Amino acid sequence: MSARTLPLLFLNLGGEMLYILDQRLRAQSIPGEKARKDEWTDVDRKRVMNDIISTMFNKKFMEELFKPQDLYSKKALRTVYDRLAHASIMRLNQASMDKLYDLMTMAFKYQVLLCPRPRDILLVTFNHLDAIKDFISDSPGILNQVDETFRQLIETYNCLSDGEFQLIRQTLLIFFQDMHIRVSIFLKDKVQNSNGRFVLPISGPVPWGTEVPGLIRIFNHKGVEVKRAEFTTAGNYVTPQREGSFELYGDRVLKLGTNMYSVTRPVETHMSGSSKNPASQAKENIVPNPLAKEELNFLARLLGGLDIQKPAGGETGFRLNLFTSDEEEEHAAQTRPEELSYKVINIEATQEPGRRAELSRILGELEVAEPRPGSAEKGEDLLALMDEL
Amino acid sequence: QAAWCELPSRVLLVLTSQRGVQVRPGGDWGVPRGVGPSPWVTQTCSLPAHSVFARGIAAAGGRFICVGTSSGAVLVFDIPPKGTNVTLSEVLEQHRDPITDIAAEQGQAPDGAGDLVTADDSGTLCLWSTEEEFTLLGKIPGSGSTCSSVTLWNGIVAAGYGNGQIRLWEAGSGRIRAQVSAHARWIYALDLAPLTGKLLSGAEDSFVHVWKLSRNPDTDDIEIQHCHAECVTDTQVCGARFCDPTGDTFAVTGYDLSEILCY
């Protein structure tokens, strides 16, 4: 397994999350003057995006991320995104957060699977970063943070060999193995089958550096070509036009990793217990202490480094719904198949008293009140939070 | 990775992982053992400190098992005809990049051709003779593409690459004898049927191809012909193996696939 996979996993999943949040915020936003106090405006949306992106690209966070290490467990990673999604005034119910995470992971799984060359995973990452820079184009401070990370990506990854990229790709594919959640937008575009598996096209441009299959060349013992033969297959491939750019700026050519959501295309998932091997998923769920000690420490350090903004007095906390209505969200929460539930970690303190104190302190600072089920007003969450202080 | 290694004295199952290398005797799978002391006697060898994983397994020289590592070193284990005393006999250090695959001669090697080939991430191939000790006979430098899998038959090295090409090299001279634009994606698996010279290739493009290698002993012409193509719809093929030495049947595995498909 590759110890350099985590930054790519984190940044690409983060990128997908931002695409989805941006789409939902736009879909639910009301022009500024007409908005009531509990409705989204463009200003709110920009603020949420700025807050989340700025948290995501926090300097200390990135330093930790880029250190060679194994991937987190699925649960640990999910917790990081939970915190990230709540890094601003926005709140998500469990059902919406679950759906967000499903969409993020299936989208990136698709991108990794369809990457023509292993190294193209870097182009996918660059596509996400290009789009993120667009989201915060009028905030030079945050733009700087993102560019810094961009440069670090280039420095760390541009020199890796194909073999090393393939190992990274395999590490990612193992992480996503057996996930077959059906996504509406994928089903509609026919990139996913109704059984949850992605469509792998056997036509189109071959990867850069690969020849169109079909030619056999024979050489004699002096190295001179003496014969040519051809064979045909069902595939219908063509030569690619050009290679994508691996520089800070440039045409990536590859479309994977660009924003496939728009305001008019709702994001939906179909919940299906689609794992053919529920036993393997069940095994993960019954592990009593899901976090190994090292992961726990690292996670605590990361979370400690996250500058979580709490809604200050006078500001309102907004709730975002990833479904089209609150009733739908409630229904989704109740009908989610057991094997697909993300058991979000309750971080248990370790045995050592020193660590426990430190962790408790960090957790205390991060504590976010769960919105009461069924509450539809943005403001109510803030009141609930203040009640508990 | 896992591979059955057939030695004249016994058959062994070799497993590689991040933890190291495990060598287990091929047992009588059909007999239920029940609960009790494990009937398997396993030897676990950990990897040299600078290696991160082991990859590439082959039986060689009648009594050795070779395992590649991510540092480029090839570990040679001496297997006694009986018992569990597996010892590390040699470490071959000719590769500078992680080993991807190792293959032993499955047919009849012509003189001077060597009987073992090792491949790495950079596409470099090393040819070895395992007669008295392991001796490097030649090196074929890589040309930019990872050699992901390799087989050796009658002195012909068949190598599959990350850019979808299959190349045939003459083991004795190190010269290229054929180049095939075989697949549109990374080739994951190559297998050879030693009785007929059939070659099987499986890749991420969903295709499995059957080829026929031939070598004319008089003219020394080496040829490869395409026999058959099979598309495993919507599946990235990760493994492909002939089920018999004539190559009449083969099995395929793929990513996210919990089944083994037999053709």
Chai-1 contact restraints between the chains, C-beta under 6 A:
chainA,res_idxA,chainB,res_idxB,connection_type,confidence,min_distance_angstrom,max_distance_angstrom,comment,restraint_id
A,S161,B,D121,contact,1.0,0.0,6.0,A-B,restraint_1
A,D162,B,T146,contact,1.0,0.0,6.0,A-B,restraint_2
A,D162,B,G162,contact,1.0,0.0,6.0,A-B,restraint_3
A,G163,B,D121,contact,1.0,0.0,6.0,A-B,restraint_4
A,G163,B,T146,contact,1.0,0.0,6.0,A-B,restraint_5
A,L173,B,Y255,contact,1.0,0.0,6.0,A-B,restraint_6
A,R197,B,D234,contact,1.0,0.0,6.0,A-B,restraint_7
A,V199,B,D234,contact,1.0,0.0,6.0,A-B,restraint_8
A,L200,B,S206,contact,1.0,0.0,6.0,A-B,restraint_9
A,L200,B,D234,contact,1.0,0.0,6.0,A-B,restraint_10
A,V206,B,A184,contact,1.0,0.0,6.0,A-B,restraint_11
A,G209,B,N163,contact,1.0,0.0,6.0,A-B,restraint_12
A,T210,B,N163,contact,1.0,0.0,6.0,A-B,restraint_13
A,T210,B,G164,contact,1.0,0.0,6.0,A-B,restraint_14
A,E211,B,S181,contact,1.0,0.0,6.0,A-B,restraint_15
A,P213,B,S181,contact,1.0,0.0,6.0,A-B,restraint_16
A,P213,B,A182,contact,1.0,0.0,6.0,A-B,restraint_17
A,P213,B,H183,contact,1.0,0.0,6.0,A-B,restraint_18
A,P213,B,A184,contact,1.0,0.0,6.0,A-B,restraint_19
A,G214,B,S181,contact,1.0,0.0,6.0,A-B,restraint_20
A,L215,B,S181,contact,1.0,0.0,6.0,A-B,restraint_21
A,I216,B,V180,contact,1.0,0.0,6.0,A-B,restraint_22
A,R217,B,Q179,contact,1.0,0.0,6.0,A-B,restraint_23
A,I218,B,A178,contact,1.0,0.0,6.0,A-B,restraint_24
A,F219,B,I176,contact,1.0,0.0,6.0,A-B,restraint_25
A,F219,B,R177,contact,1.0,0.0,6.0,A-B,restraint_26
A,H221,B,D220,contact,1.0,0.0,6.0,A-B,restraint_27
A,G223,B,R175,contact,1.0,0.0,6.0,A-B,restraint_28
A,F231,B,H226,contact,1.0,0.0,6.0,A-B,restraint_29
A,T233,B,A229,contact,1.0,0.0,6.0,A-B,restraint_30
A,A234,B,C231,contact,1.0,0.0,6.0,A-B,restraint_31
A,Y237,B,A184,contact,1.0,0.0,6.0,A-B,restraint_32
A,K276,B,S258,contact,1.0,0.0,6.0,A-B,restraint_33
A,N277,B,S258,contact,1.0,0.0,6.0,A-B,restraint_34
